[in-house]
Amino acid sequence: MFDDPAASGTSAHDIAHFRQVMGRFCTGVTIVTAVDGGEPVGFTAQSFTSVSLEPPLISFCPGKSVGSWARIRSAGTFCVNILSEEQEALCRTFASKGQDKFRGVGWHPGPATGAPVLDGVIGWVEAQIVAEHEAGDHLIVVGRVIDLDSDGGQPLLFYRGGFGRFQP
């Protein structure tokens, strides 16, 4: 079991080093969406992974301060949109706070949950929230897959604090 970094006196230098080392791991970029109170909501997330094949489970980790997360939790279901290499601007829009993130964004309701499936994504996964765990300044959310599909294209990647493209 690990100690609480705040209680152990972790310095800003240690946090910067942690971020630097973890930045060496390339991740895909997603936007997690839902409909709450008749309104689409969403945020950018790079901490997304498959968890289990049987049953099919996925996971993502929203920051505790992400305002959209409370609304997605309230909806109970969500869609993870896997961004294409051409969607960096969309990623940045959904990473921001305090604006209408869906203004001018094309989307359609997911077939199972109605959560927004964004136009141009290379894949999407609709899921129902089945667990939420505390994890420092983030949460670990586990969802049971309800429906999913993919399309052609290359992924948007995040590496060492910046965006990149996959070169097969």
Contacts in CASP RR format, 6 or more apart in sequence:
PFRMAT RR
TARGET T0000
AUTHOR 0000-0000-0000
METHOD contacts of the structure
MODEL  1
MFDDPAASGTSAHDIAHFRQVMGRFCTGVTIVTAVDGGEPVGFTAQSFTS
VSLEPPLISFCPGKSVGSWARIRSAGTFCVNILSEEQEALCRTFASKGQD
KFRGVGWHPGPATGAPVLDGVIGWVEAQIVAEHEAGDHLIVVGRVIDLDS
DGGQPLLFYRGGFGRFQP
4 136 0 8 1.000
5 14 0 8 1.000
5 15 0 8 1.000
23 159 0 8 1.000
23 160 0 8 1.000
23 161 0 8 1.000
24 159 0 8 1.000
24 160 0 8 1.000
26 157 0 8 1.000
26 158 0 8 1.000
26 159 0 8 1.000
27 46 0 8 1.000
27 47 0 8 1.000
27 48 0 8 1.000
27 157 0 8 1.000
27 158 0 8 1.000
27 159 0 8 1.000
28 46 0 8 1.000
28 48 0 8 1.000
28 82 0 8 1.000
28 83 0 8 1.000
28 155 0 8 1.000
28 156 0 8 1.000
28 157 0 8 1.000
28 158 0 8 1.000
29 44 0 8 1.000
29 45 0 8 1.000
29 46 0 8 1.000
29 82 0 8 1.000
29 83 0 8 1.000
29 87 0 8 1.000
29 91 0 8 1.000
29 155 0 8 1.000
29 156 0 8 1.000
29 157 0 8 1.000
29 158 0 8 1.000
29 163 0 8 1.000
30 44 0 8 1.000
30 45 0 8 1.000
30 46 0 8 1.000
30 48 0 8 1.000
30 60 0 8 1.000
30 80 0 8 1.000
30 81 0 8 1.000
30 82 0 8 1.000
30 83 0 8 1.000
31 42 0 8 1.000
31 43 0 8 1.000
31 44 0 8 1.000
31 45 0 8 1.000
31 80 0 8 1.000
31 81 0 8 1.000
31 83 0 8 1.000
31 90 0 8 1.000
31 91 0 8 1.000
31 94 0 8 1.000
31 118 0 8 1.000
31 121 0 8 1.000
32 42 0 8 1.000
32 43 0 8 1.000
32 45 0 8 1.000
32 48 0 8 1.000
32 60 0 8 1.000
32 62 0 8 1.000
32 68 0 8 1.000
32 72 0 8 1.000
32 78 0 8 1.000
32 79 0 8 1.000
32 80 0 8 1.000
32 81 0 8 1.000
33 40 0 8 1.000
33 41 0 8 1.000
33 42 0 8 1.000
33 72 0 8 1.000
33 78 0 8 1.000
33 79 0 8 1.000
33 81 0 8 1.000
33 107 0 8 1.000
33 115 0 8 1.000
33 116 0 8 1.000
33 117 0 8 1.000
33 118 0 8 1.000
34 40 0 8 1.000
34 41 0 8 1.000
34 42 0 8 1.000
34 71 0 8 1.000
34 72 0 8 1.000
34 75 0 8 1.000
34 76 0 8 1.000
34 77 0 8 1.000
34 78 0 8 1.000
34 79 0 8 1.000
34 113 0 8 1.000
34 115 0 8 1.000
34 116 0 8 1.000
35 41 0 8 1.000
35 75 0 8 1.000
35 109 0 8 1.000
35 114 0 8 1.000
35 115 0 8 1.000
35 116 0 8 1.000
36 71 0 8 1.000
36 72 0 8 1.000
36 74 0 8 1.000
36 75 0 8 1.000
40 102 0 8 1.000
40 107 0 8 1.000
40 116 0 8 1.000
41 68 0 8 1.000
41 71 0 8 1.000
41 72 0 8 1.000
41 75 0 8 1.000
41 101 0 8 1.000
42 68 0 8 1.000
42 71 0 8 1.000
42 72 0 8 1.000
42 94 0 8 1.000
42 101 0 8 1.000
42 116 0 8 1.000
43 62 0 8 1.000
43 66 0 8 1.000
43 67 0 8 1.000
43 68 0 8 1.000
43 69 0 8 1.000
43 72 0 8 1.000
43 94 0 8 1.000
43 95 0 8 1.000
43 101 0 8 1.000
44 91 0 8 1.000
44 92 0 8 1.000
44 94 0 8 1.000
44 95 0 8 1.000
45 60 0 8 1.000
45 61 0 8 1.000
45 62 0 8 1.000
45 80 0 8 1.000
46 158 0 8 1.000
47 60 0 8 1.000
47 61 0 8 1.000
47 138 0 8 1.000
48 58 0 8 1.000
48 59 0 8 1.000
48 60 0 8 1.000
48 80 0 8 1.000
48 82 0 8 1.000
49 58 0 8 1.000
49 59 0 8 1.000
49 60 0 8 1.000
50 56 0 8 1.000
50 57 0 8 1.000
50 58 0 8 1.000
50 59 0 8 1.000
51 57 0 8 1.000
51 58 0 8 1.000
51 59 0 8 1.000
51 142 0 8 1.000
55 144 0 8 1.000
55 145 0 8 1.000
56 144 0 8 1.000
56 145 0 8 1.000
57 130 0 8 1.000
57 142 0 8 1.000
57 143 0 8 1.000
57 144 0 8 1.000
57 145 0 8 1.000
58 80 0 8 1.000
58 125 0 8 1.000
58 127 0 8 1.000
58 142 0 8 1.000
58 143 0 8 1.000
58 145 0 8 1.000
59 140 0 8 1.000
59 141 0 8 1.000
59 142 0 8 1.000
59 143 0 8 1.000
60 80 0 8 1.000
60 141 0 8 1.000
61 135 0 8 1.000
61 138 0 8 1.000
61 139 0 8 1.000
61 140 0 8 1.000
61 141 0 8 1.000
62 68 0 8 1.000
62 69 0 8 1.000
62 72 0 8 1.000
62 138 0 8 1.000
62 139 0 8 1.000
62 141 0 8 1.000
63 69 0 8 1.000
63 137 0 8 1.000
63 138 0 8 1.000
63 139 0 8 1.000
64 136 0 8 1.000
64 137 0 8 1.000
64 138 0 8 1.000
64 139 0 8 1.000
65 137 0 8 1.000
67 97 0 8 1.000
69 139 0 8 1.000
72 78 0 8 1.000
73 129 0 8 1.000
73 132 0 8 1.000
75 115 0 8 1.000
76 128 0 8 1.000
76 129 0 8 1.000
77 112 0 8 1.000
77 113 0 8 1.000
77 114 0 8 1.000
77 115 0 8 1.000
77 126 0 8 1.000
77 127 0 8 1.000
77 128 0 8 1.000
77 129 0 8 1.000
77 146 0 8 1.000
78 113 0 8 1.000
78 115 0 8 1.000
78 126 0 8 1.000
78 127 0 8 1.000
78 129 0 8 1.000
78 143 0 8 1.000
79 110 0 8 1.000
79 113 0 8 1.000
79 114 0 8 1.000
79 115 0 8 1.000
79 116 0 8 1.000
79 117 0 8 1.000
79 124 0 8 1.000
79 125 0 8 1.000
79 126 0 8 1.000
79 127 0 8 1.000
80 124 0 8 1.000
80 125 0 8 1.000
80 127 0 8 1.000
81 116 0 8 1.000
81 117 0 8 1.000
81 118 0 8 1.000
81 121 0 8 1.000
81 123 0 8 1.000
81 124 0 8 1.000
82 121 0 8 1.000
82 122 0 8 1.000
82 123 0 8 1.000
82 124 0 8 1.000
82 125 0 8 1.000
82 150 0 8 1.000
82 155 0 8 1.000
83 90 0 8 1.000
83 91 0 8 1.000
83 121 0 8 1.000
83 122 0 8 1.000
83 155 0 8 1.000
83 156 0 8 1.000
84 120 0 8 1.000
84 121 0 8 1.000
84 122 0 8 1.000
84 153 0 8 1.000
84 154 0 8 1.000
84 155 0 8 1.000
84 156 0 8 1.000
85 153 0 8 1.000
85 154 0 8 1.000
85 155 0 8 1.000
85 156 0 8 1.000
85 157 0 8 1.000
85 164 0 8 1.000
85 165 0 8 1.000
85 166 0 8 1.000
86 120 0 8 1.000
86 156 0 8 1.000
87 118 0 8 1.000
87 120 0 8 1.000
87 121 0 8 1.000
87 156 0 8 1.000
88 156 0 8 1.000
88 163 0 8 1.000
90 105 0 8 1.000
90 118 0 8 1.000
91 156 0 8 1.000
91 163 0 8 1.000
93 99 0 8 1.000
93 101 0 8 1.000
93 105 0 8 1.000
94 101 0 8 1.000
102 116 0 8 1.000
105 118 0 8 1.000
105 119 0 8 1.000
106 118 0 8 1.000
106 119 0 8 1.000
107 116 0 8 1.000
107 117 0 8 1.000
107 118 0 8 1.000
107 119 0 8 1.000
108 116 0 8 1.000
108 117 0 8 1.000
108 119 0 8 1.000
109 115 0 8 1.000
109 116 0 8 1.000
109 117 0 8 1.000
110 116 0 8 1.000
110 117 0 8 1.000
110 124 0 8 1.000
110 126 0 8 1.000
110 147 0 8 1.000
111 126 0 8 1.000
111 147 0 8 1.000
112 126 0 8 1.000
112 146 0 8 1.000
112 147 0 8 1.000
113 126 0 8 1.000
113 127 0 8 1.000
113 128 0 8 1.000
113 146 0 8 1.000
113 147 0 8 1.000
114 126 0 8 1.000
115 126 0 8 1.000
117 124 0 8 1.000
118 124 0 8 1.000
120 151 0 8 1.000
121 151 0 8 1.000
122 150 0 8 1.000
122 151 0 8 1.000
122 152 0 8 1.000
122 153 0 8 1.000
122 154 0 8 1.000
122 155 0 8 1.000
123 148 0 8 1.000
123 149 0 8 1.000
123 150 0 8 1.000
123 151 0 8 1.000
124 148 0 8 1.000
124 149 0 8 1.000
124 150 0 8 1.000
125 145 0 8 1.000
125 147 0 8 1.000
125 148 0 8 1.000
126 145 0 8 1.000
126 146 0 8 1.000
126 147 0 8 1.000
126 148 0 8 1.000
127 143 0 8 1.000
127 144 0 8 1.000
127 145 0 8 1.000
127 146 0 8 1.000
128 143 0 8 1.000
128 144 0 8 1.000
128 146 0 8 1.000
129 141 0 8 1.000
129 142 0 8 1.000
129 143 0 8 1.000
130 142 0 8 1.000
130 143 0 8 1.000
130 144 0 8 1.000
131 140 0 8 1.000
131 141 0 8 1.000
131 142 0 8 1.000
131 143 0 8 1.000
132 139 0 8 1.000
132 140 0 8 1.000
132 141 0 8 1.000
132 142 0 8 1.000
133 139 0 8 1.000
133 140 0 8 1.000
133 142 0 8 1.000
134 140 0 8 1.000
154 165 0 8 1.000
154 166 0 8 1.000
155 166 0 8 1.000
156 163 0 8 1.000
156 164 0 8 1.000
156 165 0 8 1.000
157 163 0 8 1.000
157 164 0 8 1.000
157 165 0 8 1.000
157 166 0 8 1.000
158 164 0 8 1.000
END
